[in-house]
Amino acid sequence: MTEQGVRWSAEQVLSLAPDAASRTAGGKLGTAGPWSEAGSGEGTVWGLCKGSGSRPYQTVADLADPAGPAYKCSCPSRKFPCKHALGLLLLWAGDDGSVPASAEPPEWAEQWLAGRRKRAETDQPRAEESSQAATADPEAARRRAERRAERVTAGATELEQRLADLLRGGLAAAGQAGYGLWDETAARMVDAQAPGLASRTRELGAIPASGAGWPARLLEECALLHLLDQGWLRRDRLPDALAATVRSRLGLPATADGAPVRDHWLVLAQYDSVDPKLTTRRIWLHGAASGGTRLLLSYGAAGRAPELTLPVGLALDAELSAYPGAGQPRSALGERFAPPAPATFRPPGTTTAEAVARYGEALRADPWLESVPVTLDRVVPVPDGDLWQLADADADCALPLTRAARSRPGLWRLVALSGGAPVTVFGECGHRGFTPLTAWPQHTDEAIPLC
Amino acid sequence: MNGTSSADAATAAAPSPWEDLVTTALLGTDRRPAAYGGSGREAPLALLDEAAMATVRRRAGLRPARAARRPEPAPEDPRPALPGAAARRLATLLADRSAGSGSGRRGSSPDLMELLPQWLATANARGYAAPPQALPALLDAARGRTDLRPAALAFAGPRALWLARLNADWRFALRAAPGGGARLPDLGDTEAVRRLWREGLFAERVALLGALRAGTPARARELLASTWAAERAEDRLMFLDSLRAGLSAADEPFLERALDDRGRTVRATAAELLSALPASALAARMAVRAAACVALDRTRSAPGIVIEPPLECDSGMERDGVVAIPPAGRGERSWWLGQLVESAPLGSWPGRLGGRTAQEIVALPVSDGWQGELHAAWCRAAVRQRDAAWSRALLGSPSAPEAGGPGAVSLAERAKLLAALDSAERAGWVAGFIATHGLSEAFQLLGVCAVPWAAPLGRAVVDALNIARDAGSYPWSFSGVMGLAERCLDPAETVRLEGLLAIPDEPDDAAPGAGGYWAEAFQRLMTTLRLRAQMAEELAPPHGGPPAQPPEAAA
């Protein structure tokens, strides 16, 4: 691969930013003005950035590391990457000659890079050791798992009791009770070490305020919660795969022990959902050869960006291992064989009818599934009163967009991109409708993120 | 897709099993015991069993919905696509809009939002099409800043109008577009033009008139004249105002008739338009009236001007647009004089005042303190008649000591006078002004200079900034000029700024820390200039001109 080939686009660089403020700050530094002695080579970029102080900041970014990009900057910022690293990468992405490809990094950059490479080599065996250490005492691990299972069973039993009480008294009464009732029950489920039950319970609290038709939605969610309880309480009678699905829905720890699949994985979408305590990043990948669509999850503590970043439109040569459970798309990223590079293909698409059929099919393996990842080919965004839908260009079928998708600015990017003509759209298709995440216009393979 | 919340149309008649379940759940199994106990489980749990099954069954059986009526496809944009680097630059400029600008101190990084107008102007001049995915941000930016609208909408192109019809937030784009977003008829189609003129909404008619006036001024005037008497007074005013563009002697008969209009404001506008035509009959009448008031003083040895303001405002003057009642605090005779001189053709004065040139006339002393009144009226006339010689004369020498003070000619009037000069002369005059009087009064004058600033002007501004720094004041006293310089200085001047970046030793009498702030401000100036140079380069047409077809069409 030539140096030219691995240069990222500015969007891809900006998607590394931990927050909006960094994006802006980094964007401003992405000009030749404050930089000096900048250079790049072998997937690393370095430069000196003039700040407010007398000494310029020394900034290095290492994109070649298969474990993900790494940054080093002498500025005091605690953000990773800091605005200087972003600005430097933007400058490099702009490719206007201000970051020439030079063979030798300056000494200060070379030191850090060499240190990283050395650590990466020694890390490999250590990681193996530690995984051995974790399983060193299988007896203790089994006892721990048993104790936890007991607590979850107690929690599930208690939740069943509460659901029974609720249905006995009627949902109408619960609608008036507000969040308090659910928050308290959710807290009990946290104590029972069943985070899956806790988060589902907490979400029940919002349904009575969600507008017309709430009783039906509340009953649906109560019923699925009940189904999950029952699944756990009778897990020994379930097929192994379904039992694993129940465990994963309950939020019990699992390891990605599926056989590693090596492929060219195209990054379809990356988006964060933020709640006060945790930022969850979802990254959808499409395997060029395997044809599968897999999900990577990465977490960040409150206000910090999750560590894993894969800009949309890049493809990486890597191994993925699936987590256990039937119908679970979640995988873990294993070994990466090359740094991500811009991809020139798009995933194969399907029709809207096929998309909902796929969702129905997937429910057989996982009845709690909210949506499945689908690429729709040749669809047109169409206004439908206050709603929007994606209509097949060649058939009279359409998928409504979810409420969340309607209120995002990405909707208008999608509409503008289409201009009434068919586009390819990747998104999540479920019982609430379709959430578009990425689009490809008619004639180019350039992916436009919508989220 | 029939979502779970929307009831099936088929089940409207009889309650479905699912609706029955919901009703029971809502009331509670205690109140509505039902047949869910069959499995031997408690009624509420049996209900949940049923509901779980029904939920999964319903979700698994979802079908796509019928497609709604599809929108008309957006019209093709024939312009070539933006180069990749320029498209990314646009995204960065637009992304800066939402963030930043709230914080007080700007530091040394450029203010990207302020560069957007320039970027748009260059992109429009090069004739590029906007990338579709940037249209929403572009429309939002234009929505927030009316000054951006014309350029942003021109760049956004036909697809943006298509998009604006789908989103109420962007209605402004349709209003701003000619014909309220509806397409104007082919201007060559006389019948369609007449029909729209007769039946169209007011905005459509204004747009039609403007479009016609741009190409064939005479047709626009004839169209207006055909229905003139039947129009409402406020509409007549607006229509008359659109004749300002492309005004020529051919419009005179029509305007002369409008002097007898029922509406006072219509009459005033007609008079104003006529006085901008030095060859018009009205201008000639005004010249006669004005000449009666201004004469050479032959009683003294040195030549001078003597003023005899009009004694009354007769009906003829009123018909020609002279306002009889002065604003509070002004004498009526001087008020009338001002209006007469302002409407008289400037070309008539040399003949009246002994064959002198404009320069010589302005230099003549004026008796009895009338100079201010007379010169101010000449200034207004020079602006209205776009007379370069008189503008030059009235502006005087930029380095004259009184030019910096509150002389007869205010800064606002000077700025208007400068507009009548060609851009090089204008820049030269402002450069001379800054060299003598510094920057504190220069902001308004700099605003009328062509961008990028001509070399002498740029040099004068940089030198003056340098002097201000050495004088020890803080840079934000000059933030207006600094901001202008960032936007208007020629990027080629960057070299001259190199020396200003160092933090100088602070003299004892300087404001504390000012040196550092100045270095930062110059740093920002230089970064912005570099960025502008880079922006222009990114937008440069590819070698061999823009491709005749978008590249993907060839693939």
Interface residues (C-beta under 8 A of the other chain):
Chain A: S9 A10 E11 L14 A20 A21 R23 T24 A25 G27 K28 L29 G30 T31 A32 G33 P34 K50 S52 L90 A93 G94 D95 D96 E160 L163 A164 D165 L166 L167 R168 G169 G170 L171 A172 A173 A212 G213 P215 A216 R217 L218 L219 E220 C222 A223 L224 H226 L227 Q230 T352 A353 A355 V356 Y359 G360 E361 L363 R364 P367 V380 V382 P383 D384 G385 Q389 A391 D392 A395 D396 C397 A398 L399 P400 P409 W412 R413 V415 A416 L417 G419 G420 A421 H431 R432 G433 P441 H443 T444 I448
Chain B: M1 G3 T4 S5 S6 W18 L21 V22 A25 L26 L27 G28 T29 D30 R31 E42 A43 P44 L45 L47 L48 D49 A51 A52 A54 T55 V56 R58 R59 A60 G61 L62 R63 P64 A65 R66 A67 A68 R69 R70 P71 E72 P73 A74 G84 A85 R88 A91 T92 A95 D96 S98 A99 G100 G107 S108 S109 P110 L112 P132 Q133 A134 L135 P136 R159 W162 L163 L166 N167 E520 Q523 M526 T527 T528 R530 L531 Q534 E537 E538 P550 E552 A553 A555
